[in-house]
Amino acid sequence: SIIPSSACDSNQQAYVWKWTLSPPATISSSSSSSSSSSFITSRRQLYIPANVLSFIHSPYNISLEVSLPNVNNGGGGAILSRASLSLAVTPASLDVKIKNCNAAIHANNALDLIATTSSSNNINHSWLCLSFTSSSSSSSPSVPCPLSSWSSLSFSGASLSFPSGSFNIMGQGTYIFSYNATIFSSSSSSSSLSSPQICNVIIVDDTRPMVSIDPLDDLIDVTLPLSLHARTSSGTSLSWSIIEGPYIDLSNPIYTIFGNNNSDITILGGTLTPDTTYKVAVTVTSLQNPALTSRAFVTFTTAQPPSGGHVLVTPLTGDALITLFNISYPGWTSSHNPLRYFTSWVECTSTGALLGMPTIMNTGSYLSSLSTILSCKGGGGADSS
């Protein structure tokens, strides 16, 4: 379209900006927004809060229509210009926790293996029993699971529930189960994200105490305290130890805090080594008969802090609510990927002194760059961190 020069000379003319997102996205109360609980537009920019766009509904189409509604266009109506782009949402990691894994239970007891995932939408659940190994002999070979006896069970839900007596068939030993959570993109069945997990269940005789450890996150931040919780029979004593990874005396109060009769242990921040896999065991002993013991395990990996990067902001000056600032974070590396980037800004004086608390702009994006406008509450600049 050709805009008459006379139209541009009038102070009464104003552009009308209209953004469209397809498929539409809505913001739930649980979505964490960087600086607002709603979409923000400021003419040239559309701001979409974090955790709104979904891999499941990708790709998205974003379109912009700019119009001059009140111009002399020879009776042709408003003058329009349009632009659009297609946006593919990169899948994040799919985190899985399974309750009652690596646990010791009595053969007569019921058992619920309960999987929880970091995403609850469009998840396909799949369980398998891989093998059974008897504890009657150290050289016992693994044998197939008694699947024919479990034909009434559902292996396609988030929970795999065994009624009482399900494990009496094979006797004492270890069952190895696998669980896999898969999430598919609605636009392509070939685009998916999965997270397989292995789960051991140890069957002990009815005289031994039962014990299990609550699941943990896949990656542990070594700068924060790590809390472990064991569930066990009454009338028992518990002791904790590291059986894989750098040795730490978990009974030493320099490193740990115990609670609830030692069923709770907190490993203090700064104790664990970054970028390391640990296997922690809890040993439960019957108080009536100390010869009767059981063990449960939990395995976790500590994260390697990202290093080697920096922050770039362009331009360095601009107008509040108008200038589009481009923020990037080049050079950050870690042995554990993908990295997530948390961005905030804080007002400061012309000399660099900070004013107030940081405002969160980005609560964990997997993209290593960000374009945003900034608000202004009274002069100064902005420092991105």
N, C-alpha and C positions, 0 to 999 in steps of 0.2 A: 504494500500500500504506500501511497505518496501522501505525506502530511503537508497541507498547505502551510506556507511560512507564516501566514497571518494567524494561524491557530497557535503556533508556538510563541507568538508575541504576547498572547493574552495571559494575564495573571490568573484568570478565572479557570483556565483549563487545568485538569488534573488527571494523571494517569490512574487507571484502575487495574490493580494486580489481582489475579485469581490463580491460586495454586490448586492442583488436583492430584490426589494420590490414589492409585488403583493397583491392587484391590485396597479398599479402605482399611485403615488401621485405627484401632481404638485404644485408649489408655485406661488400663484398669487401676484400681486403687493400690495394687501391689507393685505396679511399675515404678521404678525409681527414676526420676527425672533429674537432669543435671541442674537446672535452675528454675524449672517450672513444671507444673502438672498438666500442661496443655501444649498444643502446637503453637509456635510463635512465627508470625510472618512480619517482616519489615520491608515491604516492597520487594527489593531484590532478593531477599533471603527467606527461605523456609527452614525453620528449625524443628527437627523431630526429636523428642526426648529419647533417652537411652531405653533399651529393652522393649521398644514398641514394634519395630520391624522384626519379622520372624523368618527364619530359614524355611519353615514349613510353607509359607505363602509366597516365597520368592519365585520369580523376579517381580519387582514392583515397577510401575510406570509412573513417573512424576512429570506433570505437565504444567506449564505456566502460560497464561493468557494475559497479555497487556493490551489495554484498550484506551482510546480517547473518546469517551462517549458524547461529548458536547462540542463537536467541531462541524464546520461546514464541509461536508463530504459529497456535495452534489446530490443529496437525497439518498446516499448509499448507506446511511446509518453510521454506527460507531466504527472507528478505524481500529483494526485488530492486528496483533502479531502474536504468534504462538511458537513455543519451543517445548521439547519434551526429551526425556532420557529414560533409559531402562536401567534399573538398579538391582543387581543381584546381591543377596545377603549371604555372606560367607558363614557357613555353620561354625559355631563355637564347639568346644569340647562337650561331650555328654558324660557328666559325672554320675557314677553309680555307687550306691552303698547297699550292702546286704546284711541284714540283721540275722544273728544266730549262725553266721559262718565260723568255721574253725572252732567249733564248740564241741564239748563233750556232753553227751546226753545218755540217759538210760534207754535201753531198747524198748521198754514198755511205754515210754513217754511219747506224747504227741510232739510234733515239731512244725513250726512255721518258718520257712525261709522267706523273708520279706525284703524285696528290692525297692529302693527309692532312687529316683533319677532327678537330675537338675532341671529337666524339662518334663512337663506332665501332658503335653499335647501330642497326639498322633504317635504314641509310642507302641511299637510291637515288642512284646515280651516273649522270650523263648528260654525254656529250661531243658537241660539234658542231664541224665545220670550217666557219667562216663564209665565208672568202674567201682568195684568193691575189693578191698584188700583185708583179709582176716588178720587179726592180731594174735592168733594162736601160735604163729611161728614167724620169725623174722624173715624167712625165705618164702613165705606164702605168696603165690602169684596173684595178680589182679584178675578178677573174674567179672563177667557182665552183671549189671544190676538186675534185681528181680522185677523187671518192668511189667511182666504179666500180672504180678500181684498188685501192681499200682495202676491198673488199667482205668480205674474210676477217677484218678486224679487228673487235674488240669495242669498241663505243663506250659500253658500259653498266657498266664496272667502275671501280675506283678508279684503275687505271693504263691508259693508252692507249699501246700499244707498237707502234712502227713498225720493221719489219725493215730491214736494209741495202738501200739502193737505192730506198726508198719515195719519196724526194723528187727523184729524177732526172727525173721526168716533166715538171715545170714549170720546172726550171732555178732560177737564183738569184732570191731574193726573200723576201717575208715571208708566212707563213701566220698567219692569225688563228683561234685555237681558242677555244671557250667551254666552260666546265665548270660544272655545277650539282649541288650536293649537296642532297638533300631528305630530311627526316626527318618521318615521320608519327606522329601519336598513334594508338595501337592502338584507342582507343575511337571515333575519328572520322577517316575518311579525308579529310575536309575541313579538319581541323586539322593544319597542317604548318608547317615552318620550312625555308627554303631559303637558299642562299648562292651566287649566281652569280659566276663569275670569268672574266676574259678573259686569254688566254695567247697571246703572240706567239712564233713560232719563225722565226728568220732563217736562210735557207739561203745559204751562201757557197761560193765555189769551193774546190777542194781545196788551193790554195796558201796560203790565208789561215788564220790560227790560229783555233781554236774557243774559245769562252768562254761561261760562264754564271755566274749569281750565285745562291747558295742563298736560298730564300724567307725572308721575315720575318713576324712577327706583324702583324696588321692595324693595331694601335695601339701606338705606341712611347712609353715613359715617358722623358721628356727628362732626368730626374734620374739615370738609369742609363746606363752605357756601352752603346753600340750596336756590335755586332760584325757585320761583313760578310765573306763568304768567296766568292772567285771560283775557278772551276774552269776551267783553260785548258790549251792544248797546251804541251809542253815547248819550250824554246828561245825564250822570249818575255819581254818586259818589260811591266809593268802600270802604269797611272796611273789615279787615281780623281778624279772631279770631281762637283760638284753642278750639274745642268743645269736643275733647276726648284726653286724655293724660295729663301729668303735665302742670299746667297753666303757660303760658308765656304771658305777655302783649305785643302783637305784634305791638302796637303803640309806644312802648318805643324805642327810637333810640339806646339804649344800646344793644338791641338784633337784630334790623332789619334796613334795608335800603329800602326805597321806590323809585320807579321810574315810569315814564310814567303815571302820574295822578293816582298813587296808583294801577294801574293794574299789576305792577311788584313789588314783594316783595322778598328781600333776607334775610333769617334768618342766622345770623352770625355763623361761626364755633364755637363750644364749648357751644352753647346755648341749644341744644336738649340733651335729656338723652339717653344713649345707651340702646339697647335691649328693646325698647318701641314702641308701636303703637300709632300714632297720627292721628287725623282727623281734618283737617283745613277747615274752611268755609270762603268763600268770600260773603259778602252781598252787593248787588247792589241796589241803590235807585235812582228812577227817580228824576231829578232836577226840573221838571215841577210839579210833583205831588209826594211829599215825602211819601205818603201813599202806593205807588206802589213799591214793592221790590221783588227781586228774590235772591235765594242763589244757590251756587254750592259748591261741596265738593271734597276734595282729601284726600285719606287715604294712609299712608305709615308707614313703620316700620324701625326703626334705628337699625343698626347692632351692635352686641356686639363684641368688639375687641377681637381677639384670645389671649389667655393667657396660661401660664403654660408650654410652650414648650422651646426647645433649638435646636441648630444646631450641627450636628456631621459630621466631615469630616475624611475619611480614604482613603489612608494613609495621613499622615501629610506632607510628603515630596515626591517629585517625579521629573520626567523629563518632560519638556515642550513638548506638542504635542505627548507624548508617554504614560505617566502614566494615567491610568483611575482612577479618583478620584470619590469616592462614597459619595454623600452628602445626608443626611437625616434630617428630622425635626420632631423628636418624641415629643409627649406630648402636642401639641397645641390643644386647645378645644375652642368651641364657641357654643352658642345656635342656631346659624344659619349655616347650612351646605348646600352644601359641602364647605370646605375651599379651597382657592386657594393660591399657594405658588409662590412668586416672588423671584428669586435668581439673585444675581449679584456678581462679584468679582472685586477686585481692587488690583493693584500692591502695594507692600510695601517694605520697606527696612528691613534689618536683625534685626533692633531694633523695627520694627512694625510701623514706620512712613508711612503714606499713600502717594502714588505717583499718582497724576492725579485723574480722575473721574472714578466711577465704570463702569464696562462693564456688560450690562444686558445679562444674560444667559438664563433666563426663565421668560416669561412674563405672568405668571398666570396659572401654571399647577395645575391640581386637584390631582396629585400624590404627596405623601409626601416623595419622594426621587428622586434623580437625579444622573446619572453617566455621567461624562464628562471629556474631556481633557482640559487643559488650555494652552494658548499661553504664550509667554514670550517676554518682550520688554527690558530686561536688568537686570536680576537678581532680588533677593528678593523672596517674597512668594505671597500667595493669601489669601484673607480674604473673606469668604463667608458670605453673610448677607441675 
